[in-house]
Amino acid sequence: MSAQIVRPLAADELERTAQRDALEEVIVVDQEDRMLGAAGKLDVHRTGDLHRAFSILVFNADGDLLLQRRADVKYHFAKRWSNTCCGHPRPGESTSMAAGRRLKEEFGIRVPLTERAQLIYRAEDQDSGLIEHEYLHIFHGVYAGVPHPDPAEIGAWRWMGVPVIPRALRVHPEWFTPWFPLLIGRLLTE
């Protein structure tokens, strides 16, 4: 299936998205995922503080992975292809609850999610100067419908067979987020 393009955002939608990001808080953690405190989402991406996050891999019945191309307006790693959904739990919110919330917010779908792995990674976005330094919880789910993506989050989406993803990563690594190869590496070794 070819990529499905999502409609662009209107000016008022862009403003609401920027305001939401500016107000959002995340959980700062140590190397063992123990909470150290809370901080602004944009602040931790400027400083590179380690914070709790999650990535979701949603598959269809054929085993294809639902990918998204991050929206043009994302504050870092915009326009890059990545896994189904990523996000951060809010202070006081469990990681699994946050994962379900963000999947609904980003793709308009709800599926049972199972945590499959954890990892820590750090990546710097050369375009924005922002840093991802995350203690990442990796969730898997299965979906058998058509997603309804939020254009503030997703610029395009597609289903892709897992066996062809490593070749795409080798041929065009610049098309993907830096954490996506780590997730695929974990997936292929399970």
N, CA, C and O atoms as a DFTB+ gen file, in Angstrom:
760 C
 N C O
     1  1       0.845      -1.186       0.000
     2  2       0.000       0.000       0.000
     3  2       0.883       1.241       0.000
     4  3       1.860       1.314       0.745
     5  1       0.543       2.204      -0.827
     6  2       1.305       3.446      -0.852
     7  2       0.907       4.315       0.337
     8  3      -0.080       4.048       1.021
     9  1       1.698       5.356       0.564
    10  2       1.452       6.254       1.695
    11  2       0.143       7.005       1.512
    12  3      -0.202       7.419       0.405
    13  1      -0.563       7.171       2.588
    14  2      -1.797       7.950       2.623
    15  2      -1.456       9.319       3.209
    16  3      -1.046       9.406       4.366
    17  1      -1.617      10.371       2.443
    18  2      -1.285      11.726       2.877
    19  2      -2.419      12.263       3.745
    20  3      -3.594      12.062       3.440
    21  1      -2.054      12.949       4.829
    22  2      -3.018      13.556       5.746
    23  2      -3.125      15.040       5.401
    24  3      -2.129      15.661       5.031
    25  1      -4.317      15.611       5.518
    26  2      -4.529      17.020       5.159
    27  2      -3.631      17.935       6.003
    28  3      -3.341      17.611       7.155
    29  1      -3.186      19.069       5.451
    30  2      -2.369      20.007       6.220
    31  2      -3.190      20.729       7.286
    32  3      -4.417      20.785       7.211
    33  1      -2.496      21.276       8.271
    34  2      -3.154      21.998       9.354
    35  2      -3.498      23.429       8.962
    36  3      -2.784      24.066       8.187
    37  1      -4.594      23.916       9.506
    38  2      -4.950      25.330       9.378
    39  2      -4.142      26.129      10.395
    40  3      -3.596      25.553      11.336
    41  1      -4.058      27.439      10.221
    42  2      -3.257      28.305      11.094
    43  2      -3.685      28.203      12.563
    44  3      -2.830      28.160      13.447
    45  1      -4.990      28.164      12.834
    46  2      -5.451      28.081      14.222
    47  2      -5.088      26.735      14.849
    48  3      -4.818      26.660      16.048
    49  1      -5.082      25.674      14.040
    50  2      -4.680      24.359      14.540
    51  2      -3.190      24.344      14.874
    52  3      -2.783      23.727      15.859
    53  1      -2.384      25.011      14.069
    54  2      -0.943      25.113      14.343
    55  2      -0.699      25.798      15.682
    56  3       0.138      25.356      16.468
    57  1      -1.426      26.869      15.935
    58  2      -1.265      27.612      17.190
    59  2      -1.660      26.761      18.387
    60  3      -0.951      26.753      19.393
    61  1      -2.772      26.047      18.302
    62  2      -3.205      25.179      19.410
    63  2      -2.180      24.084      19.687
    64  3      -1.924      23.756      20.845
    65  1      -1.594      23.519      18.638
    66  2      -0.585      22.473      18.788
    67  2       0.646      23.018      19.503
    68  3       1.166      22.370      20.411
    69  1       1.113      24.186      19.113
    70  2       2.283      24.802      19.751
    71  2       2.005      25.109      21.217
    72  3       2.869      24.891      22.065
    73  1       0.823      25.607      21.526
    74  2       0.459      25.893      22.916
    75  2       0.412      24.621      23.754
    76  3       0.883      24.603      24.892
    77  1      -0.157      23.560      23.190
    78  2      -0.226      22.287      23.909
    79  2       1.169      21.766      24.235
    80  3       1.435      21.356      25.365
    81  1       2.054      21.782      23.248
    82  2       3.423      21.309      23.473
    83  2       4.135      22.139      24.529
    84  3       4.899      21.597      25.328
    85  1       3.898      23.445      24.546
    86  2       4.558      24.326      25.504
    87  2       4.106      24.054      26.935
    88  3       4.860      24.306      27.876
    89  1       2.904      23.551      27.113
    90  2       2.361      23.306      28.454
    91  2       2.599      21.886      28.970
    92  3       2.524      21.646      30.175
    93  1       2.879      20.961      28.083
    94  2       2.995      19.543      28.439
    95  2       4.199      19.287      29.351
    96  3       5.279      19.835      29.132
    97  1       4.003      18.452      30.369
    98  2       5.085      18.026      31.257
    99  2       5.362      16.547      31.077
   100  3       4.469      15.765      30.751
   101  1       6.628      16.172      31.297
   102  2       7.062      14.782      31.208
   103  2       7.741      14.384      32.513
   104  3       7.979      15.223      33.381
   105  1       8.050      13.090      32.642
   106  2       8.658      12.539      33.853
   107  2      10.153      12.359      33.614
   108  3      10.562      11.587      32.746
   109  1      10.957      13.068      34.380
   110  2      12.411      12.923      34.325
   111  2      12.771      11.710      35.187
   112  3      12.271      11.564      36.303
   113  1      13.653      10.831      34.656
   114  2      13.986       9.583      35.344
   115  2      15.502       9.378      35.403
   116  3      16.272      10.073      34.740
   117  1      15.904       8.393      36.228
   118  2      17.302       7.977      36.241
   119  2      17.472       6.770      35.319
   120  3      16.524       6.380      34.637
   121  1      18.651       6.184      35.290
   122  2      18.961       5.064      34.390
   123  2      18.156       3.796      34.709
   124  3      18.125       2.864      33.907
   125  1      17.511       3.763      35.868
   126  2      16.671       2.623      36.256
   127  2      15.185       2.921      36.089
   128  3      14.343       2.135      36.525
   129  1      14.859       4.040      35.467
   130  2      13.485       4.482      35.232
   131  2      12.778       4.915      36.515
   132  3      11.551       4.881      36.597
   133  1      13.559       5.319      37.512
   134  2      12.967       5.855      38.747
   135  2      12.738       7.350      38.560
   136  3      13.614       8.069      38.078
   137  1      11.552       7.808      38.946
   138  2      11.181       9.211      38.762
   139  2      12.058      10.126      39.606
   140  3      12.236       9.902      40.804
   141  1      12.602      11.155      38.970
   142  2      13.385      12.182      39.665
   143  2      12.583      13.471      39.808
   144  3      12.880      14.304      40.665
   145  1      11.574      13.629      38.970
   146  2      10.773      14.841      38.995
   147  2      10.044      15.014      37.685
   148  3      10.002      14.109      36.852
   149  1       9.465      16.200      37.514
   150  2       8.751      16.524      36.284
   151  2       9.382      17.775      35.685
   152  3       9.963      18.598      36.392
   153  1       9.256      17.897      34.368
   154  2       9.785      19.067      33.662
   155  2       8.971      19.280      32.398
   156  3       8.252      18.389      31.946
   157  1       9.096      20.455      31.847
   158  2       8.411      20.772      30.600
   159  2       8.931      19.912      29.460
   160  3      10.132      19.660      29.368
   161  1       8.034      19.462      28.592
   162  2       8.420      18.590      27.476
   163  2       9.455      19.262      26.586
   164  3      10.451      18.637      26.221
   165  1       9.241      20.503      26.238
   166  2      10.205      21.189      25.381
   167  2      11.520      21.431      26.117
   168  3      12.589      21.391      25.508
   169  1      11.447      21.681      27.429
   170  2      12.670      21.907      28.214
   171  2      13.592      20.691      28.195
   172  3      14.794      20.840      27.976
   173  1      13.052      19.479      28.421
   174  2      13.909      18.288      28.446
   175  2      14.482      17.981      27.069
   176  3      15.552      17.384      26.957
   177  1      13.773      18.387      26.027
   178  2      14.310      18.171      24.684
   179  2      15.380      19.207      24.325
   180  3      16.168      18.996      23.403
   181  1      15.406      20.318      25.053
   182  2      16.495      21.291      24.879
   183  2      17.739      20.868      25.661
   184  3      18.861      20.985      25.167
   185  1      17.532      20.372      26.892
   186  2      18.652      20.032      27.778
   187  2      19.174      18.611      27.579
   188  3      20.323      18.321      27.912
   189  1      18.346      17.732      27.041
   190  2      18.742      16.337      26.867
   191  2      18.598      15.504      28.125
   192  3      19.216      14.445      28.236
   193  1      17.785      15.963      29.086
   194  2      17.552      15.184      30.303
   195  2      16.857      13.863      29.962
   196  3      15.978      13.816      29.101
   197  1      17.264      12.795      30.649
   198  2      16.640      11.487      30.461
   199  2      15.206      11.552      30.981
   200  3      14.970      11.992      32.106
   201  1      14.253      11.115      30.163
   202  2      12.850      11.148      30.553
   203  2      12.126       9.896      30.059
   204  3      12.561       9.240      29.112
   205  1      11.027       9.586      30.713
   206  2      10.246       8.387      30.384
   207  2       9.437       8.626      29.111
   208  3       8.855       9.693      28.915
   209  1       9.415       7.619      28.263
   210  2       8.695       7.717      26.990
   211  2       8.240       6.321      26.574
   212  3       8.574       5.326      27.216
   213  1       7.482       6.269      25.503
   214  2       7.057       4.988      24.950
   215  2       7.011       5.083      23.444
   216  3       6.857       6.165      22.878
   217  1       7.146       3.939      22.801
   218  2       6.946       3.791      21.367
   219  2       6.022       2.603      21.160
   220  3       6.112       1.590      21.854
   221  1       5.131       2.755      20.188
   222  2       4.129       1.731      19.914
   223  2       4.326       1.205      18.495
   224  3       4.518       1.973      17.552
   225  1       4.274      -0.108      18.364
   226  2       4.315      -0.785      17.072
   227  2       2.975      -1.494      16.898
   228  3       2.666      -2.429      17.636
   229  1       2.182      -1.052      15.928
   230  2       0.887      -1.668      15.660
   231  2       0.981      -2.420      14.330
   232  3       1.448      -1.886      13.324
   233  1       0.526      -3.666      14.356
   234  2       0.579      -4.549      13.200
   235  2      -0.836      -4.857      12.734
   236  3      -1.787      -4.767      13.510
   237  1      -0.972      -5.221      11.454
   238  2      -2.255      -5.722      10.959
   239  2      -2.224      -7.251      10.991
   240  3      -1.238      -7.844      11.429
   241  1      -3.293      -7.883      10.530
   242  2      -3.387      -9.344      10.571
   243  2      -2.332     -10.023       9.708
   244  3      -1.985     -11.178       9.954
   245  1      -1.817      -9.319       8.698
   246  2      -0.772      -9.875       7.833
   247  2       0.638      -9.683       8.404
   248  3       1.617     -10.131       7.807
   249  1       0.737      -9.021       9.549
   250  2       2.040      -8.777      10.154
   251  2       2.732      -7.522       9.659
   252  3       3.888      -7.278      10.004
   253  1       2.030      -6.707       8.841
   254  2       2.597      -5.436       8.386
   255  2       2.569      -4.430       9.531
   256  3       1.686      -4.469      10.387
   257  1       3.537      -3.539       9.533
   258  2       3.665      -2.526      10.578
   259  2       3.068      -1.207      10.094
   260  3       3.322      -0.783       8.966
   261  1       2.279      -0.564      10.943
   262  2       1.703       0.742      10.649
   263  2       2.752       1.816      10.942
   264  3       3.154       2.018      12.088
   265  1       3.182       2.498       9.883
   266  2       4.180       3.562      10.004
   267  2       3.516       4.915       9.846
   268  3       2.466       5.044       9.216
   269  1       4.147       5.917      10.429
   270  2       3.714       7.288      10.232
   271  2       4.891       8.130       9.769
   272  3       6.035       7.895      10.158
   273  1       4.587       9.127       8.923
   274  2       5.571      10.168       8.645
   275  2       5.177      11.331       9.527
   276  3       4.076      11.872       9.419
   277  1       6.096      11.707      10.404
   278  2       5.806      12.763      11.359
   279  2       5.407      14.043      10.625
   280  3       5.954      14.368       9.572
   281  1       4.458      14.749      11.194
   282  2       3.927      15.961      10.571
   283  2       5.025      17.000      10.346
   284  3       6.020      17.036      11.070
   285  1       4.832      17.828       9.349
   286  2       5.774      18.900       9.026
   287  2       5.969      19.855      10.196
   288  3       7.017      20.490      10.310
   289  1       4.968      19.961      11.064
   290  2       5.007      20.945      12.153
   291  2       5.582      20.383      13.457
   292  3       5.631      21.102      14.455
   293  1       6.014      19.130      13.474
   294  2       6.593      18.564      14.698
   295  2       7.829      19.362      15.083
   296  3       8.589      19.795      14.216
   297  1       8.032      19.556      16.382
   298  2       9.133      20.410      16.835
   299  2      10.504      19.765      16.681
   300  3      11.515      20.463      16.759
   301  1      10.569      18.472      16.467
   302  2      11.839      17.820      16.142
   303  2      11.578      16.558      15.324
   304  3      10.526      15.928      15.434
   305  1      12.556      16.212      14.511
   306  2      12.469      15.061      13.602
   307  2      11.196      15.106      12.747
   308  3      10.581      14.074      12.479
   309  1      10.813      16.312      12.325
   310  2       9.647      16.494      11.452
   311  2       9.896      15.821      10.106
   312  3      11.033      15.709       9.647
   313  1       8.810      15.378       9.489
   314  2       8.795      14.793       8.145
   315  2       9.536      13.462       8.036
   316  3       9.779      12.996       6.923
   317  1       9.895      12.849       9.133
   318  2      10.603      11.566       9.077
   319  2       9.627      10.428       9.350
   320  3       8.688      10.570      10.133
   321  1       9.868       9.295       8.689
   322  2       9.066       8.094       8.905
   323  2       9.491       7.436      10.214
   324  3      10.662       7.460      10.594
   325  1       8.511       6.851      10.887
   326  2       8.790       6.219      12.170
   327  2       7.724       5.173      12.483
   328  3       6.840       4.884      11.676
   329  1       7.842       4.623      13.678
   330  2       6.879       3.634      14.154
   331  2       5.502       4.265      14.321
   332  3       5.333       5.470      14.136
   333  1       4.542       3.453      14.667
   334  2       3.149       3.867      14.712
   335  2       2.913       5.107      15.562
   336  3       2.248       6.044      15.121
   337  1       3.453       5.119      16.778
   338  2       3.139       6.197      17.707
   339  2       4.227       6.279      18.766
   340  3       4.795       5.263      19.166
   341  1       4.510       7.486      19.212
   342  2       5.448       7.725      20.321
   343  2       4.831       8.761      21.246
   344  3       3.920       9.492      20.857
   345  1       5.329       8.819      22.462
   346  2       4.847       9.839      23.380
   347  2       5.472       9.707      24.745
   348  3       6.416       8.946      24.960
   349  1       4.914      10.477      25.663
   350  2       5.425      10.552      27.033
   351  2       4.264      10.464      28.015
   352  3       3.237      11.115      27.819
   353  1       4.413       9.671      29.063
   354  2       3.399       9.737      30.109
   355  2       3.511      11.070      30.855
   356  3       4.599      11.629      30.991
   357  1       2.403      11.553      31.320
   358  2       2.379      12.767      32.130
   359  2       2.660      12.388      33.580
   360  3       2.461      11.234      33.959
   361  1       3.117      13.328      34.394
   362  2       3.274      13.030      35.817
   363  2       1.959      12.497      36.400
   364  3       0.899      13.092      36.210
   365  1       2.047      11.374      37.106
   366  2       0.870      10.748      37.694
   367  2       0.133       9.799      36.769
   368  3      -0.852       9.189      37.185
   369  1       0.574       9.656      35.538
   370  2      -0.077       8.785      34.557
   371  2       0.796       7.560      34.311
   372  3       2.004       7.701      34.126
   373  1       0.222       6.375      34.303
   374  2       1.007       5.177      34.015
   375  2       1.438       5.189      32.552
   376  3       0.786       5.798      31.704
   377  1       2.538       4.513      32.275
   378  2       3.048       4.471      30.911
   379  2       2.067       3.756      29.986
   380  3       1.862       4.192      28.853
   381  1       1.462       2.670      30.450
   382  2       0.516       1.941      29.591
   383  2      -0.733       2.779      29.309
   384  3      -1.250       2.745      28.193
   385  1      -1.222       3.525      30.289
   386  2      -2.383       4.396      30.053
   387  2      -2.030       5.504      29.065
   388  3      -2.829       5.840      28.191
   389  1      -0.831       6.070      29.205
   390  2      -0.383       7.129      28.297
   391  2      -0.258       6.600      26.868
   392  3      -0.606       7.294      25.913
   393  1       0.236       5.375      26.724
   394  2       0.383       4.788      25.397
   395  2      -0.981       4.667      24.714
   396  3      -1.127       5.028      23.546
   397  1      -1.964       4.166      25.434
   398  2      -3.318       4.067      24.872
   399  2      -3.901       5.432      24.532
   400  3      -4.554       5.597      23.502
   401  1      -3.662       6.410      25.406
   402  2      -4.158       7.770      25.165
   403  2      -3.555       8.356      23.886
   404  3      -4.276       8.885      23.040
   405  1      -2.228       8.257      23.750
   406  2      -1.564       8.863      22.592
   407  2      -1.909       8.148      21.285
   408  3      -2.019       8.795      20.244
   409  1      -2.080       6.836      21.323
   410  2      -2.474       6.122      20.113
   411  2      -3.832       6.628      19.627
   412  3      -4.041       6.805      18.427
   413  1      -4.743       6.859      20.557
   414  2      -6.058       7.406      20.211
   415  2      -5.921       8.837      19.701
   416  3      -6.562       9.203      18.716
   417  1      -5.086       9.659      20.365
   418  2      -4.916      11.051      19.951
   419  2      -4.240      11.164      18.583
   420  3      -4.651      11.975      17.753
   421  1      -3.208      10.356      18.348
   422  2      -2.444      10.471      17.107
   423  2      -3.123       9.783      15.929
   424  3      -3.229      10.368      14.851
   425  1      -3.588       8.541      16.123
   426  2      -4.119       7.754      15.009
   427  2      -5.621       7.516      15.077
   428  3      -6.200       6.961      14.143
   429  1      -6.259       7.927      16.166
   430  2      -7.699       7.743      16.269
   431  2      -8.116       6.305      16.454
   432  3      -9.241       5.940      16.113
   433  1      -7.228       5.474      16.988
   434  2      -7.559       4.056      17.179
   435  2      -7.285       3.630      18.616
   436  3      -6.478       4.232      19.325
   437  1      -7.974       2.584      19.018
   438  2      -7.740       1.950      20.325
   439  2      -7.518       0.461      20.075
   440  3      -8.301      -0.193      19.387
   441  1      -6.440      -0.054      20.648
   442  2      -6.159      -1.488      20.578
   443  2      -5.529      -1.905      21.900
   444  3      -4.903      -1.081      22.567
   445  1      -5.680      -3.162      22.287
   446  2      -4.951      -3.641      23.458
   447  2      -3.444      -3.574      23.165
   448  3      -2.994      -3.979      22.093
   449  1      -2.687      -3.066      24.114
   450  2      -1.237      -2.933      23.958
   451  2      -0.523      -3.783      24.998
   452  3      -0.966      -3.884      26.142
   453  1       0.579      -4.390      24.594
   454  2       1.405      -5.208      25.484
   455  2       2.826      -4.655      25.471
   456  3       3.417      -4.468      24.407
   457  1       3.369      -4.396      26.655
   458  2       4.757      -3.931      26.717
   459  2       5.680      -5.102      26.427
   460  3       5.554      -6.164      27.037
   461  1       6.619      -4.907      25.489
   462  2       7.487      -5.992      25.041
   463  2       8.959      -5.790      25.388
   464  3       9.702      -6.768      25.480
   465  1       9.397      -4.551      25.581
   466  2      10.821      -4.306      25.840
   467  2      11.002      -2.893      26.371
   468  3      10.071      -2.088      26.384
   469  1      12.229      -2.612      26.810
   470  2      12.625      -1.281      27.237
   471  2      14.039      -1.030      26.741
   472  3      14.830      -1.961      26.585
   473  1      14.350       0.241      26.494
   474  2      15.718       0.615      26.135
   475  2      15.922       2.095      26.402
   476  3      14.964       2.859      26.517
   477  1      17.178       2.485      26.497
   478  2      17.550       3.889      26.638
   479  2      18.282       4.297      25.363
   480  3      19.139       3.560      24.875
   481  1      17.952       5.450      24.832
   482  2      18.671       5.955      23.665
   483  2      18.769       7.476      23.757
   484  3      18.036       8.127      24.502
   485  1      19.692       8.012      22.980
   486  2      19.894       9.459      22.888
   487  2      20.122       9.804      21.425
   488  3      20.921       9.155      20.748
   489  1      19.425      10.821      20.935
   490  2      19.561      11.255      19.543
   491  2      19.376      12.760      19.475
   492  3      18.499      13.322      20.130
   493  1      20.213      13.402      18.673
   494  2      20.130      14.846      18.493
   495  2      19.597      15.157      17.102
   496  3      20.057      14.586      16.113
   497  1      18.639      16.051      17.030
   498  2      18.078      16.489      15.757
   499  2      18.899      17.672      15.251
   500  3      18.863      18.756      15.834
   501  1      19.628      17.461      14.177
   502  2      20.491      18.510      13.636
   503  2      19.689      19.720      13.145
   504  3      20.186      20.845      13.199
   505  1      18.472      19.511      12.674
   506  2      17.671      20.617      12.154
   507  2      17.153      21.539      13.255
   508  3      17.180      22.760      13.105
   509  1      16.681      20.960      14.361
   510  2      16.081      21.772      15.425
   511  2      17.039      22.036      16.585
   512  3      16.827      22.966      17.363
   513  1      18.088      21.226      16.706
   514  2      18.981      21.339      17.853
   515  2      18.438      20.667      19.105
   516  3      19.066      20.727      20.162
   517  1      17.280      20.029      18.999
   518  2      16.674      19.373      20.155
   519  2      17.208      17.947      20.303
   520  3      17.709      17.346      19.352
   521  1      17.082      17.428      21.528
   522  2      17.668      16.137      21.883
   523  2      16.594      15.205      22.434
   524  3      15.802      15.592      23.293
   525  1      16.578      13.988      21.934
   526  2      15.778      12.909      22.524
   527  2      16.716      12.094      23.401
   528  3      17.718      11.573      22.911
   529  1      16.417      11.977      24.664
   530  2      17.160      11.113      25.576
   531  2      16.101      10.430      26.426
   532  3      15.617      10.987      27.411
   533  1      15.751       9.215      26.025
   534  2      14.564       8.591      26.580
   535  2      14.827       7.209      27.165
   536  3      15.611       6.414      26.645
   537  1      14.133       6.965      28.268
   538  2      13.964       5.607      28.790
   539  2      12.670       5.133      28.142
   540  3      11.577       5.527      28.547
   541  1      12.810       4.287      27.138
   542  2      11.717       3.963      26.243
   543  2      11.066       2.625      26.575
   544  3      11.745       1.603      26.677
   545  1       9.759       2.641      26.742
   546  2       8.943       1.441      26.915
   547  2       8.328       1.136      25.551
   548  3       7.709       2.008      24.941
   549  1       8.495      -0.095      25.070
   550  2       8.050      -0.469      23.730
   551  2       6.806      -1.352      23.837
   552  3       6.823      -2.401      24.481
   553  1       5.725      -0.903      23.189
   554  2       4.447      -1.611      23.209
   555  2       4.110      -2.123      21.816
   556  3       4.470      -1.513      20.809
   557  1       3.406      -3.266      21.775
   558  2       2.907      -3.840      20.530
   559  2       1.390      -3.964      20.608
   560  3       0.823      -4.132      21.688
   561  1       0.742      -3.879      19.446
   562  2      -0.690      -4.082      19.338
   563  2      -1.043      -4.530      17.935
   564  3      -0.200      -4.514      17.039
   565  1      -2.302      -4.934      17.744
   566  2      -2.799      -5.377      16.443
   567  2      -4.075      -4.595      16.150
   568  3      -4.920      -4.402      17.024
   569  1      -4.196      -4.143      14.879
   570  2      -5.350      -3.344      14.476
   571  2      -5.830      -3.809      13.106
   572  3      -5.023      -4.102      12.224
   573  1      -7.147      -3.874      12.934
   574  2      -7.714      -4.375      11.677
   575  2      -8.674      -3.367      11.060
   576  3      -9.775      -3.728      10.646
   577  1      -8.262      -2.114      10.998
   578  2      -9.148      -1.110      10.415
   579  2      -8.361      -0.020       9.723
   580  3      -7.165      -0.157       9.466
   581  1      -9.050       1.058       9.429
   582  2      -8.422       2.226       8.799
   583  2      -8.208       3.282       9.874
   584  3      -9.162       3.678      10.544
   585  1      -6.977       3.742      10.051
   586  2      -6.726       4.768      11.069
   587  2      -7.258       6.135      10.652
   588  3      -7.511       6.385       9.473
   589  1      -7.422       7.007      11.630
   590  2      -7.901       8.376      11.425
   591  2      -6.910       9.329      12.074
   592  3      -7.159       9.820      13.175
   593  1      -5.773       9.604      11.400
   594  2      -4.689      10.360      12.019
   595  2      -4.990      11.844      12.236
   596  3      -5.750      12.464      11.492
   597  1      -4.372      12.380      13.273
   598  2      -4.425      13.802      13.586
   599  2      -3.347      14.500      12.753
   600  3      -2.172      14.159      12.881
   601  1      -3.711      15.465      11.908
   602  2      -2.713      16.125      11.063
   603  2      -1.688      16.953      11.836
   604  3      -0.662      17.332      11.273
   605  1      -1.940      17.238      13.099
   606  2      -0.926      17.920      13.918
   607  2       0.206      16.970      14.286
   608  3       1.295      17.410      14.654
   609  1      -0.045      15.688      14.188
   610  2       0.934      14.676      14.568
   611  2       1.505      13.924      13.365
   612  3       2.696      13.617      13.325
   613  1       0.649      13.631      12.390
   614  2       1.000      12.700      11.319
   615  2       0.772      13.355       9.955
   616  3      -0.313      13.858       9.665
   617  1       1.817      13.338       9.128
   618  2       1.727      13.897       7.786
   619  2       1.303      12.878       6.743
   620  3       0.699      13.229       5.729
   621  1       1.624      11.608       6.996
   622  2       1.246      10.513       6.103
   623  2       1.369       9.213       6.884
   624  3       2.010       9.169       7.934
   625  1       0.759       8.166       6.371
   626  2       0.851       6.858       7.021
   627  2       0.804       5.769       5.963
   628  3       0.360       5.988       4.836
   629  1       1.273       4.591       6.354
   630  2       1.235       3.425       5.466
   631  2       1.494       2.156       6.270
   632  3       2.091       2.201       7.345
   633  1       1.040       1.025       5.739
   634  2       1.389      -0.290       6.262
   635  2       2.620      -0.756       5.493
   636  3       2.688      -0.577       4.277
   637  1       3.590      -1.349       6.180
   638  2       4.801      -1.822       5.510
   639  2       5.176      -3.187       6.062
   640  3       5.164      -3.402       7.274
   641  1       5.506      -4.101       5.173
   642  2       5.946      -5.429       5.587
   643  2       7.248      -5.340       6.360
   644  3       8.190      -4.683       5.917
   645  1       7.310      -5.987       7.498
   646  2       8.504      -5.930       8.350
   647  2       9.759      -6.415       7.611
   648  3      10.819      -5.820       7.801
   649  1       9.694      -7.463       6.781
   650  2      10.916      -7.918       6.105
   651  2      11.563      -6.879       5.181
   652  3      12.769      -6.949       4.943
   653  1      10.790      -5.914       4.653
   654  2      11.377      -4.922       3.742
   655  2      11.911      -3.685       4.463
   656  3      12.615      -2.874       3.862
   657  1      11.584      -3.537       5.735
   658  2      12.001      -2.338       6.466
   659  2      13.521      -2.237       6.600
   660  3      14.052      -1.150       6.374
   661  1      14.260      -3.301       6.954
   662  2      15.720      -3.148       7.068
   663  2      16.381      -2.630       5.793
   664  3      17.323      -1.841       5.868
   665  1      15.908      -3.056       4.638
   666  2      16.482      -2.552       3.385
   667  2      16.201      -1.064       3.232
   668  3      17.091      -0.308       2.844
   669  1      14.982      -0.630       3.529
   670  2      14.642       0.798       3.448
   671  2      15.524       1.616       4.398
   672  3      15.960       2.716       4.059
   673  1      15.780       1.071       5.580
   674  2      16.638       1.759       6.550
   675  2      18.074       1.873       6.038
   676  3      18.735       2.887       6.265
   677  1      18.557       0.841       5.352
   678  2      19.926       0.870       4.802
   679  2      20.036       1.843       3.628
   680  3      20.999       2.604       3.534
   681  1      19.051       1.814       2.738
   682  2      19.112       2.609       1.516
   683  2      18.846       4.096       1.779
   684  3      19.483       4.961       1.178
   685  1      17.905       4.385       2.677
   686  2      17.522       5.778       2.951
   687  2      17.420       6.038       4.456
   688  3      16.329       6.337       4.942
   689  1      18.499       5.935       5.192
   690  2      18.416       6.149       6.643
   691  2      17.917       7.544       7.012
   692  3      17.323       7.723       8.076
   693  1      18.146       8.523       6.159
   694  2      17.735       9.903       6.436
   695  2      16.215      10.077       6.397
   696  3      15.705      11.102       6.851
   697  1      15.500       9.117       5.877
   698  2      14.045       9.207       5.829
   699  2      13.396       8.862       7.171
   700  3      12.207       9.120       7.358
   701  1      14.151       8.285       8.106
   702  2      13.585       7.716       9.323
   703  2      14.081       8.427      10.585
   704  3      15.143       9.051      10.592
   705  1      13.286       8.316      11.648
   706  2      13.723       8.831      12.945
   707  2      14.863       7.959      13.466
   708  3      14.951       6.788      13.097
   709  1      15.736       8.499      14.312
   710  2      16.875       7.714      14.793
   711  2      16.483       6.557      15.718
   712  3      17.243       5.596      15.841
   713  1      15.340       6.621      16.359
   714  2      14.933       5.522      17.241
   715  2      14.282       4.372      16.471
   716  3      14.229       3.248      16.970
   717  1      13.790       4.641      15.266
   718  2      13.099       3.597      14.509
   719  2      13.991       2.390      14.212
   720  3      13.530       1.263      14.392
   721  1      15.253       2.561      13.764
   722  2      16.098       1.376      13.555
   723  2      16.323       0.565      14.837
   724  3      16.454      -0.658      14.784
   725  1      16.368       1.244      15.978
   726  2      16.524       0.528      17.250
   727  2      15.309      -0.357      17.521
   728  3      15.446      -1.498      17.962
   729  1      14.116       0.183      17.252
   730  2      12.889      -0.593      17.457
   731  2      12.825      -1.779      16.503
   732  3      12.442      -2.878      16.904
   733  1      13.198      -1.565      15.246
   734  2      13.178      -2.656      14.262
   735  2      14.216      -3.716      14.637
   736  3      13.958      -4.913      14.511
   737  1      15.381      -3.276      15.093
   738  2      16.391      -4.224      15.544
   739  2      15.887      -5.110      16.667
   740  3      16.124      -6.318      16.669
   741  1      15.190      -4.507      17.623
   742  2      14.585      -5.284      18.723
   743  2      13.524      -6.232      18.194
   744  3      13.462      -7.392      18.601
   745  1      12.695      -5.743      17.295
   746  2      11.610      -6.549      16.736
   747  2      12.142      -7.776      16.010
   748  3      11.605      -8.874      16.150
   749  1      13.196      -7.578      15.237
   750  2      13.741      -8.686      14.443
   751  2      14.524      -9.691      15.261
   752  3      14.797     -10.787      14.773
   753  1      14.895      -9.358      16.489
   754  2      15.617     -10.290      17.344
   755  2      14.703     -10.978      18.358
   756  3      15.165     -11.816      19.133
   757  1      13.421     -10.636      18.363
   758  2      12.488     -11.261      19.320
   759  2      12.158     -12.683      18.913
   760  3      11.391     -13.359      19.599
